[in-house]
Amino acid sequence: MTEITINTAQNVAINFKAASLGERILAFAIDMAIKTAYALAAFYLMFDVFKIKTSDSWEEGVMVFVALIPFIFYTLFFESWTNGQTPGKMILKIKVVKIEGYQARFSDYFSRWICRLVDVFILMGLPAILGIIFSKKSQRLGDMVTDTTVISLKSNVRLNHRFLDDLSNEYVVSFPTVLRLSDHDMNIIKKAYNTAILQNDVLMIDKLISKIEEVTTIKNQHLNQHQFIQTVINDFNHLTSK
């Protein structure tokens, strides 16, 4: 499985596993099943239950288009609303992310959605399949255009802190009481921090810092939020590696 390195705006490199071709196809199939079920239900209500009829073909076409708006814009709506996931992606635990680490914008999701006309719905998705298989970062055309990819949230992530990438013997520990944290605690901190910086979730970072301070009795007075969490992680790694 391809490994994707995402460099965040907080100078943190996070290594993810790219979503496999099978996961992406299965997520697409789940989403297509949901959309198809909606379309069948909408047409049943329109023509069988409410018996909507019109002699004007243009007017009928407009009614059908309006009924299919949720079907047409399904992927764009969910990915922009949930920061990169459709119901199918949620079930498979995969997500669209920007490779450079910034939060994807609506324009990114819109461009990916437009490109589906070429790489997903032409030749039964062959262009998308070939792109995912042969590109270095498992990208279909829509991903290449927007510098995004789809990652698996099921795999363990690894964080590499660039400002203290090499923890040598001369490294000076700032917070010795980080040893009050267990390995399990530190894994939770890393995963929560990873999620927070990818989603730009300031509230989650505030809660994470409060919990760290509560458990370790550390009182951060000089470092910003990201420097504090990164220092806690590096202190823990240095002290537990001895």
Buried (B, 14 or more C-beta within 10 A) or exposed (E): EBEBEBBBEBEBBBBBBBBBEEBBBBBBEBBEEBBEEBBEEBEEEBBEEEEEEEEEEEEBEEBBEEBBEEBEEBBBBBBBEBBBBBBBBBEBBBBBBBBEBBBBEEEBBBBBBEBBEBBBEEEEBEBBBBBBEEBEBBBBBBBBBBBBBBBBBEBEBEBEBEEBEEBEEEBEBBBEEBEBBEEEBBEBBBBBBBBBBBBBBEEBBEEBBEBBBEBBEBEBEEBEBBBBBBBBBBBBBBBEEE
